[in-house]
Amino acid sequence: MTQQAELLRSIDTLPPKYLGEVIDFVGYLQHKAQKAAAQQATFTKEQRAAREKAAFVKYADELNAEAEDVLKYQVPLFEGEDNE
């Protein structure tokens, strides 16, 4: 089951006195999502590329280690190479 479905089911079980707070909270989340989407839309192509590059640089060692691990199972070893 999805988290959204579980959340909706939980909201349905709340006493009616909390309905206004739930509506306010959902409105807040909607506003926050719209604001984030608008901000993303204002980024230039160069800004998006720079953010993506920064993410790759940040996780480069982890990504490279994962790729090396995968390749150990896909590429046959040449003579004299370790399988470590």
PyMOL Python script that loads the backbone (N, CA, C, O; Angstrom):
from pymol import cmd

cmd.read_pdbstr("""\
ATOM      1  N   MET A   1       0.848  -1.177   0.000  1.00  0.00           N
ATOM      2  CA  MET A   1       0.000   0.000   0.000  1.00  0.00           C
ATOM      3  C   MET A   1       0.895   1.242   0.000  1.00  0.00           C
ATOM      4  O   MET A   1       1.965   1.256   0.608  1.00  0.00           O
ATOM      5  N   THR A   2       0.445   2.250  -0.674  1.00  0.00           N
ATOM      6  CA  THR A   2       1.242   3.466  -0.754  1.00  0.00           C
ATOM      7  C   THR A   2       1.103   4.284   0.520  1.00  0.00           C
ATOM      8  O   THR A   2       0.130   4.152   1.263  1.00  0.00           O
ATOM      9  N   GLN A   3       2.089   5.125   0.752  1.00  0.00           N
ATOM     10  CA  GLN A   3       2.044   5.990   1.929  1.00  0.00           C
ATOM     11  C   GLN A   3       0.869   6.956   1.840  1.00  0.00           C
ATOM     12  O   GLN A   3       0.239   7.266   2.851  1.00  0.00           O
ATOM     13  N   GLN A   4       0.575   7.430   0.637  1.00  0.00           N
ATOM     14  CA  GLN A   4      -0.528   8.359   0.478  1.00  0.00           C
ATOM     15  C   GLN A   4      -1.853   7.709   0.886  1.00  0.00           C
ATOM     16  O   GLN A   4      -2.673   8.332   1.561  1.00  0.00           O
ATOM     17  N   ALA A   5      -2.056   6.474   0.478  1.00  0.00           N
ATOM     18  CA  ALA A   5      -3.292   5.780   0.826  1.00  0.00           C
ATOM     19  C   ALA A   5      -3.389   5.570   2.333  1.00  0.00           C
ATOM     20  O   ALA A   5      -4.463   5.715   2.917  1.00  0.00           O
ATOM     21  N   GLU A   6      -2.274   5.230   2.955  1.00  0.00           N
ATOM     22  CA  GLU A   6      -2.262   5.055   4.407  1.00  0.00           C
ATOM     23  C   GLU A   6      -2.561   6.375   5.107  1.00  0.00           C
ATOM     24  O   GLU A   6      -3.298   6.408   6.092  1.00  0.00           O
ATOM     25  N   LEU A   7      -1.987   7.463   4.597  1.00  0.00           N
ATOM     26  CA  LEU A   7      -2.233   8.775   5.182  1.00  0.00           C
ATOM     27  C   LEU A   7      -3.702   9.151   5.063  1.00  0.00           C
ATOM     28  O   LEU A   7      -4.307   9.622   6.026  1.00  0.00           O
ATOM     29  N   LEU A   8      -4.274   8.944   3.880  1.00  0.00           N
ATOM     30  CA  LEU A   8      -5.695   9.262   3.695  1.00  0.00           C
ATOM     31  C   LEU A   8      -6.585   8.423   4.610  1.00  0.00           C
ATOM     32  O   LEU A   8      -7.568   8.920   5.158  1.00  0.00           O
ATOM     33  N   ARG A   9      -6.238   7.168   4.767  1.00  0.00           N
ATOM     34  CA  ARG A   9      -7.009   6.307   5.657  1.00  0.00           C
ATOM     35  C   ARG A   9      -6.920   6.824   7.095  1.00  0.00           C
ATOM     36  O   ARG A   9      -7.914   6.824   7.821  1.00  0.00           O
ATOM     37  N   SER A  10      -5.738   7.259   7.496  1.00  0.00           N
ATOM     38  CA  SER A  10      -5.564   7.799   8.848  1.00  0.00           C
ATOM     39  C   SER A  10      -6.352   9.085   9.030  1.00  0.00           C
ATOM     40  O   SER A  10      -6.963   9.303  10.076  1.00  0.00           O
ATOM     41  N   ILE A  11      -6.337   9.937   8.010  1.00  0.00           N
ATOM     42  CA  ILE A  11      -7.093  11.193   8.086  1.00  0.00           C
ATOM     43  C   ILE A  11      -8.579  10.904   8.228  1.00  0.00           C
ATOM     44  O   ILE A  11      -9.279  11.590   8.973  1.00  0.00           O
ATOM     45  N   ASP A  12      -9.057   9.901   7.523  1.00  0.00           N
ATOM     46  CA  ASP A  12     -10.481   9.543   7.592  1.00  0.00           C
ATOM     47  C   ASP A  12     -10.907   9.122   8.992  1.00  0.00           C
ATOM     48  O   ASP A  12     -12.080   9.238   9.344  1.00  0.00           O
ATOM     49  N   THR A  13      -9.967   8.636   9.789  1.00  0.00           N
ATOM     50  CA  THR A  13     -10.325   8.169  11.134  1.00  0.00           C
ATOM     51  C   THR A  13     -10.239   9.282  12.183  1.00  0.00           C
ATOM     52  O   THR A  13     -10.597   9.067  13.341  1.00  0.00           O
ATOM     53  N   LEU A  14      -9.767  10.470  11.785  1.00  0.00           N
ATOM     54  CA  LEU A  14      -9.658  11.569  12.741  1.00  0.00           C
ATOM     55  C   LEU A  14     -11.032  12.105  13.121  1.00  0.00           C
ATOM     56  O   LEU A  14     -11.956  12.110  12.307  1.00  0.00           O
ATOM     57  N   PRO A  15     -11.153  12.552  14.355  1.00  0.00           N
ATOM     58  CA  PRO A  15     -12.415  13.194  14.763  1.00  0.00           C
ATOM     59  C   PRO A  15     -12.656  14.456  13.932  1.00  0.00           C
ATOM     60  O   PRO A  15     -11.699  15.112  13.523  1.00  0.00           O
ATOM     61  N   PRO A  16     -13.908  14.800  13.680  1.00  0.00           N
ATOM     62  CA  PRO A  16     -14.235  15.965  12.846  1.00  0.00           C
ATOM     63  C   PRO A  16     -13.623  17.275  13.341  1.00  0.00           C
ATOM     64  O   PRO A  16     -13.400  18.187  12.545  1.00  0.00           O
ATOM     65  N   LYS A  17     -13.348  17.383  14.640  1.00  0.00           N
ATOM     66  CA  LYS A  17     -12.807  18.644  15.157  1.00  0.00           C
ATOM     67  C   LYS A  17     -11.417  18.959  14.593  1.00  0.00           C
ATOM     68  O   LYS A  17     -10.971  20.104  14.662  1.00  0.00           O
ATOM     69  N   TYR A  18     -10.725  17.950  14.033  1.00  0.00           N
ATOM     70  CA  TYR A  18      -9.393  18.165  13.465  1.00  0.00           C
ATOM     71  C   TYR A  18      -9.419  18.437  11.963  1.00  0.00           C
ATOM     72  O   TYR A  18      -8.376  18.677  11.356  1.00  0.00           O
ATOM     73  N   LEU A  19     -10.596  18.400  11.371  1.00  0.00           N
ATOM     74  CA  LEU A  19     -10.710  18.555   9.922  1.00  0.00           C
ATOM     75  C   LEU A  19     -10.119  19.886   9.435  1.00  0.00           C
ATOM     76  O   LEU A  19      -9.425  19.913   8.418  1.00  0.00           O
ATOM     77  N   GLY A  20     -10.383  20.966  10.136  1.00  0.00           N
ATOM     78  CA  GLY A  20      -9.854  22.268   9.738  1.00  0.00           C
ATOM     79  C   GLY A  20      -8.336  22.287   9.731  1.00  0.00           C
ATOM     80  O   GLY A  20      -7.724  22.859   8.828  1.00  0.00           O
ATOM     81  N   GLU A  21      -7.716  21.658  10.745  1.00  0.00           N
ATOM     82  CA  GLU A  21      -6.257  21.600  10.806  1.00  0.00           C
ATOM     83  C   GLU A  21      -5.689  20.776   9.658  1.00  0.00           C
ATOM     84  O   GLU A  21      -4.652  21.121   9.090  1.00  0.00           O
ATOM     85  N   VAL A  22      -6.368  19.693   9.323  1.00  0.00           N
ATOM     86  CA  VAL A  22      -5.915  18.846   8.215  1.00  0.00           C
ATOM     87  C   VAL A  22      -5.999  19.619   6.904  1.00  0.00           C
ATOM     88  O   VAL A  22      -5.081  19.561   6.086  1.00  0.00           O
ATOM     89  N   ILE A  23      -7.085  20.335   6.706  1.00  0.00           N
ATOM     90  CA  ILE A  23      -7.253  21.121   5.485  1.00  0.00           C
ATOM     91  C   ILE A  23      -6.169  22.193   5.392  1.00  0.00           C
ATOM     92  O   ILE A  23      -5.598  22.419   4.325  1.00  0.00           O
ATOM     93  N   ASP A  24      -5.892  22.851   6.517  1.00  0.00           N
ATOM     94  CA  ASP A  24      -4.830  23.861   6.529  1.00  0.00           C
ATOM     95  C   ASP A  24      -3.476  23.240   6.193  1.00  0.00           C
ATOM     96  O   ASP A  24      -2.697  23.822   5.438  1.00  0.00           O
ATOM     97  N   PHE A  25      -3.196  22.071   6.747  1.00  0.00           N
ATOM     98  CA  PHE A  25      -1.928  21.404   6.510  1.00  0.00           C
ATOM     99  C   PHE A  25      -1.795  20.980   5.054  1.00  0.00           C
ATOM    100  O   PHE A  25      -0.730  21.141   4.457  1.00  0.00           O
ATOM    101  N   VAL A  26      -2.854  20.445   4.482  1.00  0.00           N
ATOM    102  CA  VAL A  26      -2.832  20.039   3.070  1.00  0.00           C
ATOM    103  C   VAL A  26      -2.635  21.267   2.186  1.00  0.00           C
ATOM    104  O   VAL A  26      -1.909  21.207   1.193  1.00  0.00           O
ATOM    105  N   GLY A  27      -3.271  22.371   2.537  1.00  0.00           N
ATOM    106  CA  GLY A  27      -3.077  23.606   1.790  1.00  0.00           C
ATOM    107  C   GLY A  27      -1.641  24.090   1.864  1.00  0.00           C
ATOM    108  O   GLY A  27      -1.083  24.557   0.871  1.00  0.00           O
ATOM    109  N   TYR A  28      -1.039  23.977   3.051  1.00  0.00           N
ATOM    110  CA  TYR A  28       0.365  24.345   3.224  1.00  0.00           C
ATOM    111  C   TYR A  28       1.263  23.487   2.332  1.00  0.00           C
ATOM    112  O   TYR A  28       2.154  24.004   1.659  1.00  0.00           O
ATOM    113  N   LEU A  29       1.024  22.177   2.331  1.00  0.00           N
ATOM    114  CA  LEU A  29       1.825  21.274   1.500  1.00  0.00           C
ATOM    115  C   LEU A  29       1.663  21.598   0.021  1.00  0.00           C
ATOM    116  O   LEU A  29       2.631  21.572  -0.740  1.00  0.00           O
ATOM    117  N   GLN A  30       0.433  21.903  -0.378  1.00  0.00           N
ATOM    118  CA  GLN A  30       0.182  22.245  -1.776  1.00  0.00           C
ATOM    119  C   GLN A  30       0.919  23.523  -2.151  1.00  0.00           C
ATOM    120  O   GLN A  30       1.530  23.598  -3.217  1.00  0.00           O
ATOM    121  N   HIS A  31       0.864  24.529  -1.280  1.00  0.00           N
ATOM    122  CA  HIS A  31       1.569  25.782  -1.541  1.00  0.00           C
ATOM    123  C   HIS A  31       3.071  25.556  -1.641  1.00  0.00           C
ATOM    124  O   HIS A  31       3.735  26.111  -2.516  1.00  0.00           O
ATOM    125  N   LYS A  32       3.601  24.738  -0.737  1.00  0.00           N
ATOM    126  CA  LYS A  32       5.039  24.454  -0.738  1.00  0.00           C
ATOM    127  C   LYS A  32       5.444  23.737  -2.029  1.00  0.00           C
ATOM    128  O   LYS A  32       6.487  24.050  -2.604  1.00  0.00           O
ATOM    129  N   ALA A  33       4.639  22.784  -2.490  1.00  0.00           N
ATOM    130  CA  ALA A  33       4.934  22.049  -3.718  1.00  0.00           C
ATOM    131  C   ALA A  33       4.877  22.974  -4.929  1.00  0.00           C
ATOM    132  O   ALA A  33       5.717  22.884  -5.824  1.00  0.00           O
ATOM    133  N   GLN A  34       3.895  23.855  -4.957  1.00  0.00           N
ATOM    134  CA  GLN A  34       3.780  24.798  -6.069  1.00  0.00           C
ATOM    135  C   GLN A  34       4.965  25.762  -6.096  1.00  0.00           C
ATOM    136  O   GLN A  34       5.484  26.091  -7.163  1.00  0.00           O
ATOM    137  N   LYS A  35       5.383  26.206  -4.919  1.00  0.00           N
ATOM    138  CA  LYS A  35       6.522  27.115  -4.827  1.00  0.00           C
ATOM    139  C   LYS A  35       7.804  26.425  -5.323  1.00  0.00           C
ATOM    140  O   LYS A  35       8.598  27.027  -6.047  1.00  0.00           O
ATOM    141  N   ALA A  36       7.995  25.168  -4.930  1.00  0.00           N
ATOM    142  CA  ALA A  36       9.175  24.417  -5.372  1.00  0.00           C
ATOM    143  C   ALA A  36       9.144  24.199  -6.882  1.00  0.00           C
ATOM    144  O   ALA A  36      10.174  24.305  -7.547  1.00  0.00           O
ATOM    145  N   ALA A  37       7.971  23.897  -7.421  1.00  0.00           N
ATOM    146  CA  ALA A  37       7.847  23.687  -8.864  1.00  0.00           C
ATOM    147  C   ALA A  37       8.138  24.975  -9.623  1.00  0.00           C
ATOM    148  O   ALA A  37       8.797  24.948 -10.662  1.00  0.00           O
ATOM    149  N   ALA A  38       7.653  26.096  -9.112  1.00  0.00           N
ATOM    150  CA  ALA A  38       7.906  27.376  -9.761  1.00  0.00           C
ATOM    151  C   ALA A  38       9.391  27.715  -9.709  1.00  0.00           C
ATOM    152  O   ALA A  38       9.947  28.231 -10.678  1.00  0.00           O
ATOM    153  N   GLN A  39      10.027  27.427  -8.588  1.00  0.00           N
ATOM    154  CA  GLN A  39      11.460  27.696  -8.457  1.00  0.00           C
ATOM    155  C   GLN A  39      12.253  26.832  -9.430  1.00  0.00           C
ATOM    156  O   GLN A  39      13.196  27.313 -10.059  1.00  0.00           O
ATOM    157  N   GLN A  40      11.880  25.568  -9.560  1.00  0.00           N
ATOM    158  CA  GLN A  40      12.554  24.680 -10.507  1.00  0.00           C
ATOM    159  C   GLN A  40      12.398  25.195 -11.931  1.00  0.00           C
ATOM    160  O   GLN A  40      13.328  25.102 -12.732  1.00  0.00           O
ATOM    161  N   ALA A  41      11.246  25.727 -12.242  1.00  0.00           N
ATOM    162  CA  ALA A  41      10.987  26.209 -13.598  1.00  0.00           C
ATOM    163  C   ALA A  41      11.822  27.440 -13.925  1.00  0.00           C
ATOM    164  O   ALA A  41      12.083  27.715 -15.096  1.00  0.00           O
ATOM    165  N   THR A  42      12.244  28.186 -12.906  1.00  0.00           N
ATOM    166  CA  THR A  42      13.005  29.406 -13.163  1.00  0.00           C
ATOM    167  C   THR A  42      14.496  29.146 -13.343  1.00  0.00           C
ATOM    168  O   THR A  42      15.229  30.032 -13.784  1.00  0.00           O
ATOM    169  N   PHE A  43      14.952  27.944 -13.008  1.00  0.00           N
ATOM    170  CA  PHE A  43      16.362  27.637 -13.190  1.00  0.00           C
ATOM    171  C   PHE A  43      16.694  27.580 -14.676  1.00  0.00           C
ATOM    172  O   PHE A  43      15.931  27.035 -15.473  1.00  0.00           O
ATOM    173  N   THR A  44      17.824  28.140 -15.032  1.00  0.00           N
ATOM    174  CA  THR A  44      18.260  28.054 -16.419  1.00  0.00           C
ATOM    175  C   THR A  44      18.829  26.662 -16.664  1.00  0.00           C
ATOM    176  O   THR A  44      19.087  25.902 -15.731  1.00  0.00           O
ATOM    177  N   LYS A  45      19.015  26.353 -17.921  1.00  0.00           N
ATOM    178  CA  LYS A  45      19.593  25.062 -18.297  1.00  0.00           C
ATOM    179  C   LYS A  45      20.964  24.898 -17.652  1.00  0.00           C
ATOM    180  O   LYS A  45      21.312  23.812 -17.187  1.00  0.00           O
ATOM    181  N   GLU A  46      21.736  25.973 -17.625  1.00  0.00           N
ATOM    182  CA  GLU A  46      23.074  25.928 -17.029  1.00  0.00           C
ATOM    183  C   GLU A  46      23.012  25.688 -15.526  1.00  0.00           C
ATOM    184  O   GLU A  46      23.825  24.944 -14.978  1.00  0.00           O
ATOM    185  N   GLN A  47      22.047  26.319 -14.860  1.00  0.00           N
ATOM    186  CA  GLN A  47      21.903  26.125 -13.416  1.00  0.00           C
ATOM    187  C   GLN A  47      21.521  24.683 -13.091  1.00  0.00           C
ATOM    188  O   GLN A  47      22.046  24.091 -12.148  1.00  0.00           O
ATOM    189  N   ARG A  48      20.599  24.123 -13.882  1.00  0.00           N
ATOM    190  CA  ARG A  48      20.210  22.721 -13.657  1.00  0.00           C
ATOM    191  C   ARG A  48      21.400  21.801 -13.890  1.00  0.00           C
ATOM    192  O   ARG A  48      21.613  20.856 -13.130  1.00  0.00           O
ATOM    193  N   ALA A  49      22.176  22.071 -14.938  1.00  0.00           N
ATOM    194  CA  ALA A  49      23.355  21.251 -15.229  1.00  0.00           C
ATOM    195  C   ALA A  49      24.371  21.349 -14.088  1.00  0.00           C
ATOM    196  O   ALA A  49      24.985  20.352 -13.708  1.00  0.00           O
ATOM    197  N   ALA A  50      24.542  22.548 -13.550  1.00  0.00           N
ATOM    198  CA  ALA A  50      25.491  22.734 -12.446  1.00  0.00           C
ATOM    199  C   ALA A  50      25.029  21.976 -11.204  1.00  0.00           C
ATOM    200  O   ALA A  50      25.853  21.388 -10.503  1.00  0.00           O
ATOM    201  N   ARG A  51      23.732  21.980 -10.922  1.00  0.00           N
ATOM    202  CA  ARG A  51      23.210  21.243  -9.762  1.00  0.00           C
ATOM    203  C   ARG A  51      23.388  19.739  -9.945  1.00  0.00           C
ATOM    204  O   ARG A  51      23.753  19.030  -9.007  1.00  0.00           O
ATOM    205  N   GLU A  52      23.126  19.256 -11.165  1.00  0.00           N
ATOM    206  CA  GLU A  52      23.301  17.829 -11.433  1.00  0.00           C
ATOM    207  C   GLU A  52      24.770  17.437 -11.312  1.00  0.00           C
ATOM    208  O   GLU A  52      25.092  16.391 -10.750  1.00  0.00           O
ATOM    209  N   LYS A  53      25.658  18.276 -11.840  1.00  0.00           N
ATOM    210  CA  LYS A  53      27.090  17.992 -11.750  1.00  0.00           C
ATOM    211  C   LYS A  53      27.532  17.953 -10.290  1.00  0.00           C
ATOM    212  O   LYS A  53      28.314  17.086  -9.901  1.00  0.00           O
ATOM    213  N   ALA A  54      27.038  18.884  -9.488  1.00  0.00           N
ATOM    214  CA  ALA A  54      27.397  18.909  -8.061  1.00  0.00           C
ATOM    215  C   ALA A  54      26.951  17.631  -7.370  1.00  0.00           C
ATOM    216  O   ALA A  54      27.657  17.112  -6.505  1.00  0.00           O
ATOM    217  N   ALA A  55      25.785  17.120  -7.745  1.00  0.00           N
ATOM    218  CA  ALA A  55      25.305  15.865  -7.150  1.00  0.00           C
ATOM    219  C   ALA A  55      26.205  14.709  -7.564  1.00  0.00           C
ATOM    220  O   ALA A  55      26.531  13.856  -6.739  1.00  0.00           O
ATOM    221  N   PHE A  56      26.608  14.668  -8.820  1.00  0.00           N
ATOM    222  CA  PHE A  56      27.499  13.604  -9.277  1.00  0.00           C
ATOM    223  C   PHE A  56      28.845  13.671  -8.554  1.00  0.00           C
ATOM    224  O   PHE A  56      29.381  12.647  -8.130  1.00  0.00           O
ATOM    225  N   VAL A  57      29.383  14.880  -8.416  1.00  0.00           N
ATOM    226  CA  VAL A  57      30.664  15.045  -7.734  1.00  0.00           C
ATOM    227  C   VAL A  57      30.539  14.600  -6.276  1.00  0.00           C
ATOM    228  O   VAL A  57      31.424  13.928  -5.745  1.00  0.00           O
ATOM    229  N   LYS A  58      29.435  14.980  -5.639  1.00  0.00           N
ATOM    230  CA  LYS A  58      29.222  14.646  -4.227  1.00  0.00           C
ATOM    231  C   LYS A  58      29.204  13.137  -4.012  1.00  0.00           C
ATOM    232  O   LYS A  58      29.736  12.636  -3.022  1.00  0.00           O
ATOM    233  N   TYR A  59      28.590  12.421  -4.943  1.00  0.00           N
ATOM    234  CA  TYR A  59      28.430  10.972  -4.777  1.00  0.00           C
ATOM    235  C   TYR A  59      29.331  10.164  -5.711  1.00  0.00           C
ATOM    236  O   TYR A  59      29.093   8.973  -5.912  1.00  0.00           O
ATOM    237  N   ALA A  60      30.353  10.787  -6.281  1.00  0.00           N
ATOM    238  CA  ALA A  60      31.196  10.121  -7.279  1.00  0.00           C
ATOM    239  C   ALA A  60      31.848   8.858  -6.737  1.00  0.00           C
ATOM    240  O   ALA A  60      31.806   7.819  -7.395  1.00  0.00           O
ATOM    241  N   ASP A  61      32.445   8.922  -5.560  1.00  0.00           N
ATOM    242  CA  ASP A  61      33.130   7.750  -5.010  1.00  0.00           C
ATOM    243  C   ASP A  61      32.151   6.598  -4.804  1.00  0.00           C
ATOM    244  O   ASP A  61      32.454   5.447  -5.121  1.00  0.00           O
ATOM    245  N   GLU A  62      30.994   6.917  -4.278  1.00  0.00           N
ATOM    246  CA  GLU A  62      29.977   5.882  -4.043  1.00  0.00           C
ATOM    247  C   GLU A  62      29.491   5.283  -5.361  1.00  0.00           C
ATOM    248  O   GLU A  62      29.349   4.066  -5.483  1.00  0.00           O
ATOM    249  N   LEU A  63      29.235   6.148  -6.349  1.00  0.00           N
ATOM    250  CA  LEU A  63      28.775   5.663  -7.651  1.00  0.00           C
ATOM    251  C   LEU A  63      29.842   4.820  -8.341  1.00  0.00           C
ATOM    252  O   LEU A  63      29.533   3.787  -8.935  1.00  0.00           O
ATOM    253  N   ASN A  64      31.094   5.259  -8.263  1.00  0.00           N
ATOM    254  CA  ASN A  64      32.176   4.501  -8.879  1.00  0.00           C
ATOM    255  C   ASN A  64      32.357   3.144  -8.216  1.00  0.00           C
ATOM    256  O   ASN A  64      32.575   2.146  -8.903  1.00  0.00           O
ATOM    257  N   ALA A  65      32.270   3.093  -6.901  1.00  0.00           N
ATOM    258  CA  ALA A  65      32.403   1.820  -6.192  1.00  0.00           C
ATOM    259  C   ALA A  65      31.280   0.866  -6.593  1.00  0.00           C
ATOM    260  O   ALA A  65      31.509  -0.330  -6.774  1.00  0.00           O
ATOM    261  N   GLU A  66      30.086   1.391  -6.729  1.00  0.00           N
ATOM    262  CA  GLU A  66      28.942   0.562  -7.144  1.00  0.00           C
ATOM    263  C   GLU A  66      29.154   0.042  -8.568  1.00  0.00           C
ATOM    264  O   GLU A  66      28.881  -1.125  -8.850  1.00  0.00           O
ATOM    265  N   ALA A  67      29.636   0.900  -9.458  1.00  0.00           N
ATOM    266  CA  ALA A  67      29.875   0.483 -10.839  1.00  0.00           C
ATOM    267  C   ALA A  67      30.961  -0.587 -10.907  1.00  0.00           C
ATOM    268  O   ALA A  67      30.829  -1.559 -11.651  1.00  0.00           O
ATOM    269  N   GLU A  68      32.026  -0.414 -10.140  1.00  0.00           N
ATOM    270  CA  GLU A  68      33.085  -1.420 -10.112  1.00  0.00           C
ATOM    271  C   GLU A  68      32.558  -2.756  -9.600  1.00  0.00           C
ATOM    272  O   GLU A  68      32.917  -3.808 -10.128  1.00  0.00           O
ATOM    273  N   ASP A  69      31.724  -2.721  -8.590  1.00  0.00           N
ATOM    274  CA  ASP A  69      31.151  -3.945  -8.041  1.00  0.00           C
ATOM    275  C   ASP A  69      30.304  -4.663  -9.094  1.00  0.00           C
ATOM    276  O   ASP A  69      30.389  -5.881  -9.243  1.00  0.00           O
ATOM    277  N   VAL A  70      29.496  -3.905  -9.813  1.00  0.00           N
ATOM    278  CA  VAL A  70      28.650  -4.493 -10.855  1.00  0.00           C
ATOM    279  C   VAL A  70      29.504  -5.092 -11.967  1.00  0.00           C
ATOM    280  O   VAL A  70      29.220  -6.184 -12.460  1.00  0.00           O
ATOM    281  N   LEU A  71      30.549  -4.372 -12.356  1.00  0.00           N
ATOM    282  CA  LEU A  71      31.400  -4.846 -13.446  1.00  0.00           C
ATOM    283  C   LEU A  71      32.139  -6.140 -13.088  1.00  0.00           C
ATOM    284  O   LEU A  71      32.462  -6.928 -13.977  1.00  0.00           O
ATOM    285  N   LYS A  72      32.404  -6.363 -11.825  1.00  0.00           N
ATOM    286  CA  LYS A  72      33.068  -7.606 -11.408  1.00  0.00           C
ATOM    287  C   LYS A  72      32.263  -8.829 -11.834  1.00  0.00           C
ATOM    288  O   LYS A  72      32.819  -9.895 -12.099  1.00  0.00           O
ATOM    289  N   TYR A  73      30.953  -8.657 -11.895  1.00  0.00           N
ATOM    290  CA  TYR A  73      30.088  -9.782 -12.240  1.00  0.00           C
ATOM    291  C   TYR A  73      29.780  -9.854 -13.729  1.00  0.00           C
ATOM    292  O   TYR A  73      29.209 -10.841 -14.193  1.00  0.00           O
ATOM    293  N   GLN A  74      30.150  -8.819 -14.486  1.00  0.00           N
ATOM    294  CA  GLN A  74      29.800  -8.778 -15.897  1.00  0.00           C
ATOM    295  C   GLN A  74      30.992  -8.921 -16.830  1.00  0.00           C
ATOM    296  O   GLN A  74      30.830  -9.395 -17.955  1.00  0.00           O
ATOM    297  N   VAL A  75      32.161  -8.535 -16.408  1.00  0.00           N
ATOM    298  CA  VAL A  75      33.337  -8.543 -17.280  1.00  0.00           C
ATOM    299  C   VAL A  75      34.287  -9.637 -16.809  1.00  0.00           C
ATOM    300  O   VAL A  75      34.670  -9.663 -15.639  1.00  0.00           O
ATOM    301  N   PRO A  76      34.669 -10.538 -17.704  1.00  0.00           N
ATOM    302  CA  PRO A  76      35.631 -11.565 -17.291  1.00  0.00           C
ATOM    303  C   PRO A  76      36.972 -10.929 -16.960  1.00  0.00           C
ATOM    304  O   PRO A  76      37.377  -9.951 -17.589  1.00  0.00           O
ATOM    305  N   LEU A  77      37.648 -11.481 -15.981  1.00  0.00           N
ATOM    306  CA  LEU A  77      38.937 -10.945 -15.552  1.00  0.00           C
ATOM    307  C   LEU A  77      40.032 -11.325 -16.536  1.00  0.00           C
ATOM    308  O   LEU A  77      40.027 -12.422 -17.095  1.00  0.00           O
ATOM    309  N   PHE A  78      40.961 -10.416 -16.740  1.00  0.00           N
ATOM    310  CA  PHE A  78      42.141 -10.732 -17.535  1.00  0.00           C
ATOM    311  C   PHE A  78      43.124 -11.462 -16.645  1.00  0.00           C
ATOM    312  O   PHE A  78      43.031 -11.403 -15.419  1.00  0.00           O
ATOM    313  N   GLU A  79      44.052 -12.140 -17.259  1.00  0.00           N
ATOM    314  CA  GLU A  79      45.043 -12.879 -16.480  1.00  0.00           C
ATOM    315  C   GLU A  79      45.791 -11.948 -15.552  1.00  0.00           C
ATOM    316  O   GLU A  79      46.209 -10.861 -15.952  1.00  0.00           O
ATOM    317  N   GLY A  80      45.958 -12.374 -14.314  1.00  0.00           N
ATOM    318  CA  GLY A  80      46.733 -11.622 -13.351  1.00  0.00           C
ATOM    319  C   GLY A  80      45.922 -10.600 -12.566  1.00  0.00           C
ATOM    320  O   GLY A  80      46.466  -9.998 -11.641  1.00  0.00           O
ATOM    321  N   GLU A  81      44.665 -10.374 -12.881  1.00  0.00           N
ATOM    322  CA  GLU A  81      43.849  -9.420 -12.118  1.00  0.00           C
ATOM    323  C   GLU A  81      43.216 -10.129 -10.937  1.00  0.00           C
ATOM    324  O   GLU A  81      42.872 -11.309 -11.000  1.00  0.00           O
ATOM    325  N   ASP A  82      43.075  -9.382  -9.871  1.00  0.00           N
ATOM    326  CA  ASP A  82      42.401  -9.898  -8.687  1.00  0.00           C
ATOM    327  C   ASP A  82      40.899  -9.733  -8.868  1.00  0.00           C
ATOM    328  O   ASP A  82      40.437  -8.893  -9.640  1.00  0.00           O
ATOM    329  N   ASN A  83      40.165 -10.533  -8.156  1.00  0.00           N
ATOM    330  CA  ASN A  83      38.709 -10.416  -8.154  1.00  0.00           C
ATOM    331  C   ASN A  83      38.265  -9.837  -6.813  1.00  0.00           C
ATOM    332  O   ASN A  83      37.414 -10.415  -6.138  1.00  0.00           O
ATOM    333  N   GLU A  84      38.835  -8.704  -6.428  1.00  0.00           N
ATOM    334  CA  GLU A  84      38.503  -8.076  -5.158  1.00  0.00           C
ATOM    335  C   GLU A  84      37.867  -6.751  -5.376  1.00  0.00           C
ATOM    336  O   GLU A  84      37.515  -6.069  -4.413  1.00  0.00           O
TER     337      GLU A  84
END
""", "prot")
cmd.dss("prot")
cmd.show_as("cartoon", "prot")
cmd.util.cbc("prot")
cmd.orient("prot")
